[in-house]
Amino acid sequence: MTLLIALTLFVLAVFLGMELISKVPATLHTPLMSGSNAISGITLIGALVSAGTDHTMLTTTLGFVAVTLATINVVGGFLVTNRMLSMFAGRKKNRS
Amino acid sequence: MSRLDVIDLGYLVAAILFIVGLKGLGRPRTAPRGNLLGASGMLLAVLVTLLNQSILSYWVLALALVIGTVIGALLALKVKMTSMPELVALFNGFGGGASVLVAAASFVEAVDLGLEDTQLSIAAAVTAFIGAVTLTGSMIAFGKLKGSLEWSGFPGLSLVRAASLLVAVPLAVLLVMQPENQGWLWALVAAGFILGVLGTVPIGGADMPVVIALLNALSGVAASTTGFVLDNPLLIIAGSLVGASGLVLTQVMCKAMNRSLLEVLFTAAPTGSSSGDDDYGDGVTATSGEEVAMLLEIAERVVIVPGYGMAVAQAQHAVRDLMVRLEASGVEVVFGIHPVAGRMPGHMNVLLAEAEIDYELLFDMDQINPTFARTDVTIVIGANDVVNPAARTDPDSPIAGMPILDVDDSRTVVVIKRSLSPGFAGISNPLFVADNALLYFADAREAVLEIVTALNEG
């Protein structure tokens, strides 16, 4: 991937992110934050490669810690978002 | 199709799932599905990554994945809803920390193999710095939200903070020029750590939602720049999406406080010098649970305005009891929520949702303000600055121009508060001495339960 293509992806994704989020109601601000936070744990896939490559002790150790931290971020983030959102949804069912 | 094609295709599908998922998170009806789509995208991305042929030792990965999953799941399932802001800050910090480590590991490896180029070095430098800021900034925010950290800085803090920001530029240049010297990389990480700590330490109270949203954005940016290090389009796309959405949220929070982001970050919050009781003299009318109950019995429309005090007192379930009791006697009950009420964007909404209060009863500032004039009783529970009419009337007030909830337009305002102590802005609140305001001095939870008891007895 050339630098220009990488920058293109970056800029387009920034615009897309701003469009997607522009009119979110306040009720969803917290779940949105924790859910998008979990998505930013995508670093995990880079961490997996760093940890698994067996290059040197240093890179493996850095990678190992990175996989652990990113996994906490990803698993915890999606789960807690789901927990919050099910509180919103559960009530709907009770009412009807 | 080669193995690499499968991986790239998997990443493309994952990117689509993230985009659709993020879009779904923006509407109440589609949010649970959006979150699920995001999670599926992540799972897919991890699975295809494991096909990567440069991965040799799977047991290392398995171990780290298991440890991370167990810790993450335990934290997510055990946390109380009132502690949600801390947990979001903590996860955010872990994401930033992971980005630092990945950038460092990949950079070191590339240098060892003689594969580094300017693009990789610059990207590694930026990631190391931003990721480090995110990590320590989030940890400080975590401590502050938990209430275990009260340190708010030292004289000359802003100088050290500026220095740690400025020193990053020459360090990054040195790293690009001498990539074989790992010291520059770790120096950059250290500068980021210092900036993260010193950037967050002076910030407190009502500015917290802005900082949490900003740190959220930074964790996205760090993931995105990690994508430049690894030449990985999925990281760039997912990271930028999160960075952009975090920035939008940060802007929303700043607007709600009438402060710019730079003001929040680099100037202490404006504060007055109210000492509490002395400012009000005899103008305050105190009330009791029974009196409030009598007011509520003849009310047709009641608005409840929650603030951080409701979270501290864990009063959300009591508030629900009150709502149910009032609705049973035909009173219309709705909630008015200021965007920066609490310590995190949407904090109040989550607490009320936990107490099973329908989100359709929760109204934003713009929606609720025109309705106060036809409201019989407004009950303010543990909020102060966000209902302070001085923001509207006194151009010299530290909070002048901040949009507030116009609770004083309603026929009667009941303010539940433990004492007359000022809010975060440190200024007196003319609402408390208004003719139509009654002060109920009590813990939020006890006060609300008291009112419910009085209603049931009456």
Contacts between the chains, C-beta under 8 A, distances in Angstrom:
chain1	res1	chain2	res2	distance
A	1	B	231	5.2
A	1	B	233	6.4
A	3	B	119	5.3
A	6	B	227	7.3
A	6	B	228	5.7
A	6	B	231	7.3
A	6	B	233	7.4
A	6	B	236	6.0
A	9	B	233	5.6
A	9	B	236	4.9
A	9	B	237	5.8
A	9	B	240	7.6
A	10	B	224	6.3
A	10	B	228	7.9
A	10	B	236	5.4
A	10	B	240	5.2
A	11	B	240	8.0
A	13	B	224	7.7
A	13	B	236	6.8
A	13	B	237	4.6
A	13	B	238	7.9
A	13	B	239	7.9
A	13	B	240	3.6
A	13	B	241	5.3
A	13	B	244	7.2
A	14	B	240	4.8
A	14	B	241	7.9
A	14	B	243	6.8
A	14	B	244	4.5
A	15	B	244	7.4
A	16	B	19	6.6
A	16	B	241	6.4
A	16	B	244	7.4
A	17	B	22	7.3
A	17	B	240	6.2
A	17	B	241	4.0
A	17	B	242	7.0
A	17	B	243	6.9
A	17	B	244	2.8
A	17	B	245	4.8
A	17	B	248	7.6
A	18	B	244	4.6
A	18	B	245	7.4
A	18	B	247	7.4
A	18	B	248	5.5
A	20	B	19	7.2
A	20	B	22	5.1
A	20	B	23	5.1
A	20	B	26	6.5
A	20	B	241	7.3
A	20	B	245	6.6
A	21	B	22	7.3
A	21	B	26	6.4
A	21	B	244	7.2
A	21	B	245	3.9
A	21	B	248	4.6
A	21	B	249	6.9
A	22	B	248	6.2
A	23	B	26	7.1
A	24	B	25	7.6
A	24	B	26	4.3
A	24	B	249	8.0
A	25	B	28	7.0
A	25	B	364	7.2
A	26	B	337	6.3
A	26	B	339	5.9
A	26	B	345	7.4
A	26	B	346	5.6
A	26	B	349	6.1
A	26	B	362	7.7
A	26	B	364	5.4
A	27	B	28	6.4
A	27	B	346	6.5
A	27	B	349	4.3
A	27	B	353	7.6
A	27	B	359	4.7
A	27	B	362	5.8
A	28	B	25	6.6
A	28	B	26	6.6
A	28	B	27	7.6
A	28	B	28	6.4
A	28	B	31	5.9
A	28	B	346	6.7
A	28	B	349	7.8
A	29	B	249	6.5
A	29	B	252	7.8
A	29	B	344	7.9
A	29	B	345	3.6
A	29	B	346	3.0
A	29	B	349	7.2
A	30	B	84	6.4
A	30	B	88	7.3
A	30	B	344	6.0
A	30	B	345	6.3
A	30	B	346	3.7
A	30	B	347	6.5
A	30	B	349	6.8
A	30	B	350	4.8
A	31	B	25	6.5
A	31	B	31	6.1
A	31	B	35	7.2
A	31	B	346	7.4
A	31	B	350	7.6
A	32	B	25	5.0
A	32	B	26	6.9
A	32	B	245	7.1
A	32	B	249	7.2
A	32	B	346	7.6
A	33	B	88	5.9
A	33	B	212	7.2
A	33	B	213	6.8
A	33	B	216	5.3
A	33	B	246	7.5
A	33	B	249	6.6
A	33	B	344	7.4
A	33	B	345	6.3
A	33	B	346	7.5
A	34	B	84	7.7
A	34	B	87	7.9
A	34	B	88	5.1
A	34	B	91	7.1
A	35	B	21	7.5
A	35	B	22	7.6
A	35	B	25	5.0
A	35	B	31	8.0
A	35	B	34	7.1
A	35	B	35	5.0
A	35	B	38	6.1
A	36	B	22	6.3
A	36	B	25	7.1
A	36	B	216	6.8
A	36	B	220	7.1
A	36	B	241	7.4
A	36	B	242	4.6
A	36	B	245	5.2
A	36	B	246	6.8
A	37	B	88	6.4
A	37	B	91	5.6
A	37	B	92	5.4
A	37	B	95	6.5
A	37	B	216	5.7
A	37	B	219	6.5
A	37	B	242	7.2
A	38	B	38	6.6
A	38	B	39	7.3
A	38	B	42	7.2
A	38	B	91	7.4
A	39	B	18	5.4
A	39	B	21	7.3
A	39	B	22	6.9
A	39	B	38	5.3
A	39	B	41	7.7
A	39	B	42	7.2
A	39	B	220	8.0
A	39	B	238	5.5
A	39	B	241	7.0
A	39	B	242	5.4
A	40	B	95	5.1
A	40	B	216	7.8
A	40	B	219	4.6
A	40	B	220	4.5
A	40	B	222	7.7
A	40	B	223	4.7
A	40	B	238	7.0
A	40	B	239	6.1
A	40	B	242	4.2
A	40	B	243	7.9
A	41	B	42	7.2
A	41	B	91	7.9
A	41	B	94	7.9
A	41	B	95	5.1
A	41	B	98	7.2
A	41	B	223	7.7
A	42	B	18	7.8
A	42	B	42	6.9
A	42	B	45	6.6
A	42	B	223	5.5
A	42	B	234	6.5
A	42	B	235	5.6
A	42	B	238	4.2
A	42	B	239	6.6
A	43	B	95	6.5
A	43	B	98	4.6
A	43	B	99	4.8
A	43	B	102	5.5
A	43	B	222	7.5
A	43	B	223	4.9
A	43	B	226	5.4
A	43	B	235	6.8
A	43	B	239	7.9
A	44	B	42	7.4
A	44	B	45	7.8
A	44	B	46	6.4
A	44	B	98	7.0
A	45	B	45	5.2
A	45	B	46	6.2
A	45	B	49	4.3
A	45	B	232	7.2
A	45	B	234	6.9
A	45	B	235	7.1
A	46	B	102	4.3
A	46	B	106	7.0
A	46	B	226	5.6
A	46	B	227	7.8
A	46	B	229	7.7
A	46	B	230	4.9
A	46	B	232	6.4
A	46	B	235	6.2
A	47	B	98	5.7
A	47	B	101	7.0
A	47	B	102	5.0
A	48	B	46	6.9
A	48	B	49	5.1
A	48	B	50	6.9
A	48	B	52	7.7
A	48	B	55	6.9
A	48	B	61	5.8
A	49	B	49	6.7
A	49	B	52	5.8
A	49	B	54	6.5
A	49	B	55	6.4
A	49	B	230	7.4
A	50	B	101	7.6
A	50	B	102	5.5
A	50	B	105	4.0
A	50	B	106	5.9
A	50	B	109	7.3
A	51	B	57	8.0
A	51	B	60	5.4
A	51	B	61	5.8
A	51	B	64	6.3
A	51	B	105	7.9
A	52	B	52	7.6
A	52	B	54	7.4
A	52	B	55	3.4
A	52	B	56	6.2
A	52	B	57	5.7
A	52	B	58	6.7
A	52	B	60	6.3
A	52	B	61	5.2
A	53	B	54	5.1
A	53	B	55	6.5
A	53	B	56	6.6
A	53	B	109	7.0
A	54	B	56	4.4
A	54	B	57	5.2
A	55	B	109	4.8
A	55	B	112	6.9
A	56	B	108	7.6
A	56	B	109	7.5
A	56	B	112	6.9
A	58	B	105	7.6
A	58	B	108	6.3
A	59	B	105	4.3
A	59	B	106	8.0
A	59	B	108	5.7
A	59	B	109	5.0
A	60	B	57	7.5
A	60	B	60	6.4
A	62	B	101	4.6
A	62	B	102	7.7
A	62	B	104	5.7
A	62	B	105	3.9
A	62	B	108	7.7
A	63	B	60	7.7
A	63	B	101	7.2
A	63	B	102	7.3
A	63	B	105	5.1
A	64	B	60	5.8
A	64	B	63	7.6
A	64	B	64	5.1
A	65	B	64	7.8
A	65	B	101	5.7
A	66	B	97	7.7
A	66	B	98	4.5
A	66	B	101	3.7
A	66	B	102	5.0
A	66	B	105	6.9
A	67	B	61	6.3
A	67	B	64	3.7
A	67	B	65	6.3
A	67	B	68	6.5
A	67	B	98	7.8
A	68	B	64	4.6
A	68	B	67	5.2
A	68	B	68	4.5
A	68	B	71	7.7
A	69	B	68	7.1
A	69	B	94	4.3
A	69	B	95	7.5
A	69	B	97	5.0
A	69	B	98	4.3
A	69	B	101	7.3
A	70	B	68	7.0
A	70	B	94	7.1
A	70	B	95	6.7
A	70	B	98	3.8
A	70	B	102	8.0
A	71	B	64	6.7
A	71	B	65	5.4
A	71	B	67	7.5
A	71	B	68	2.5
A	71	B	69	5.7
A	71	B	72	6.2
A	72	B	68	4.7
A	72	B	71	5.0
A	72	B	72	4.0
A	72	B	75	7.2
A	72	B	91	6.9
A	72	B	94	5.1
A	73	B	72	7.1
A	73	B	91	5.0
A	73	B	92	7.7
A	73	B	94	4.5
A	73	B	95	4.2
A	73	B	98	6.6
A	74	B	42	5.6
A	74	B	68	7.8
A	74	B	72	7.0
A	75	B	68	6.5
A	75	B	69	4.9
A	75	B	72	3.5
A	75	B	73	5.7
A	75	B	76	7.2
A	76	B	71	7.5
A	76	B	72	3.3
A	76	B	73	6.9
A	76	B	75	5.0
A	76	B	76	4.3
A	76	B	87	7.5
A	76	B	91	5.3
A	77	B	72	7.6
A	77	B	76	7.6
A	77	B	91	5.1
A	78	B	35	6.3
A	78	B	38	6.7
A	78	B	39	4.2
A	78	B	42	7.2
A	79	B	72	6.9
A	79	B	73	5.9
A	79	B	76	3.7
A	79	B	77	6.5
A	80	B	75	7.6
A	80	B	76	3.9
A	80	B	79	6.6
A	80	B	84	7.5
A	80	B	87	6.3
A	80	B	88	7.9
A	80	B	91	7.7
A	81	B	35	4.8
A	82	B	32	6.9
A	82	B	35	5.6
A	82	B	36	7.4
A	82	B	39	7.9
A	83	B	76	6.6
A	83	B	77	7.1
A	84	B	81	7.6
A	84	B	84	7.4
A	84	B	350	5.8
A	84	B	353	7.1
A	85	B	31	5.1
A	85	B	32	4.4
A	85	B	35	6.0
A	86	B	32	6.7
A	87	B	81	7.8
A	87	B	350	7.7
A	87	B	353	4.4
A	87	B	354	5.6
A	87	B	356	7.3
A	88	B	28	6.1
A	88	B	31	7.2
A	88	B	32	7.8
A	88	B	353	5.3
A	88	B	359	5.7
A	89	B	32	5.6
A	90	B	356	7.5
A	91	B	353	7.3
A	91	B	356	4.9
A	91	B	357	7.6
A	91	B	358	5.8
A	91	B	359	7.9
A	92	B	358	7.8
A	94	B	356	7.2
A	95	B	358	6.9
